[in-house]
Amino acid sequence: MQLLPIFFFLQVSVFIGPTCDYSVAPVARYAPRWHIPVISPGAFAHDMSDKQAEYSTLTRIGTTFNSLAYFVITKVMGAFHWRRLQFIFDSNGHSSVMPRFCYLASSSFINRAKANRFNHVVSMFSVDDLNIDQVLRNGTKNEFASE
């Protein structure tokens, strides 16, 4: 971990960043032991909102997957009284932005759907094996389909 020498020799008061979930996770896990706050515009994953467990000194200052999922699932779908949904996503989608970006985003939506007791189905696929017609026909359960 490259932050250890920085912490011990420079005696930092706060870590600002990193932004990538995979980089901020270990920093935010160690920071409570050092009593140092971590401020990140990243840390999008839903589990990083758990202040009681591992991320007690982490403050996320940007839009997170949780806030986006809350808005879409609770506000938008609630306004239209939609209660059934199917998640169809490539778990490795948009990896140029961040590794497993779509998986992390989708997991926030799935957790919010569970918390709101929505009836939902999860369908992950690989772009290489994608047959969207097959995913929609076979992956969609009868209670989600229409004539």
N, C-alpha and C positions, 0 to 999 in steps of 0.2 A: 504494500500500500504506500503510494508515493506521498501521501499527506502527512505521514508520521513525522518525517524530518522537518517538514514545514511547521507543524504544530509545536514540536519540542524546541526547535531552535529559534523560531520567530515569535513564538508564543502569541499566536493569532487570537483575536477576540471574537471573530465571526467568520464563517465560511459563506461566501456569496457564490452560488453555483455549486456544483456543476448543474447542467440542465438535463443531460441524458439520464433516463431512469437507471440504467445499469451503472452509471458512474456515481450518481447521487446516493444510491441505496447504501453502499458500504460507508460512505462519509456520514450519512444521516444516522446510521446504526451506531457508529463510534462516538459521534458528537455528544450524546447525553452523558457518556462516561467522562468526557472532558469538560462538561458544562459549557459547551459552545453552541450558540444557535447556528442553524444552517438556513440560509435564505436562497430559494431556488425558483426561477421562472419555469423550471421543468418539473420533474417528479410527477408525471401525469398519472401513473398507475394508481388504481383505487386503493390498494393496500397501504400506500404511503400516507393516507389520511388518518391512519390509526395512531393517534397521539399517545394512547395508553400502552401500546406494545413497544414497538421498535423506534418510532420516529417522534419522540417527545419534543425534540428541539427543532424540528423541521417546520419551516413556514413556506408554503407554496404561494407565490405572488401572481401567478398567471392562471389562465383558464386551464382546468384540469379535465381529465376524462370523467371524473366524478361529477363536476359541475355541468358538463355537457350532457351526460346521461340523465342527471336529475332534471334538467330543463326539458329534454325530449320526452323522457318516460313520464315524468310527473306532470309537467305543465302542458305540453303539446298533446300527448296522448290522452291525458286526463280531460282536457278541454273538449276533445272529440269523443270521449267515452270509449276509446279503443282499449280493449283488454287482452287481445290475443296478438302475439307477434312471433315472427320467426327471424332469427339472426342467421344470415348467410355471409360468411366472410372467409378470406384467405388469411390464415394465422401468420403468414410471413409477408403479408401485403405491406407495401410502403416501407420496406426495410432500408431503402436509401435514406429515409428520414430518421429512422431509429430501428434497431433490430426488433422484430416482432411487434411493430407499431400497431397493426390491426388487431392482433391478439390482445394487447394491453387495452386498447380502446374498447374492444368488444367485451372484455371481461368486466369493465365498469358498467356497461349497459346491461349485461346479464345479471350482475349483482343488484343493480337498481330494479330490474324487472322482478327478481326474486323478493326483494324487500317490499315492493309494492304488490306482491302476490299476483303478478300477471301470469297468464297462461302463455308459456313460451316454448319454443323448440330451438335448439342450437345446431347449426349445420356448418362445420368447417370444411374447407376444400383446399385443394392445391391447384394453382393456376395451370400447372402442367397437365393435370387430369380433369380440367374443368369441362363439364358438360352441363351447362346451366339448366337446360331442359330437363335433364335427368334429376338434378338436385331439386328443382321445383316440383317435379311430379312425384318422385320417390321420397324426398325429404319432407315434403309438406304432408302433415297428417290430415285426416278427413275433417277434423273440427276447424282447420285453418283454411280449407279450400272452399271455393264456390263452384257452381256449375259452369 
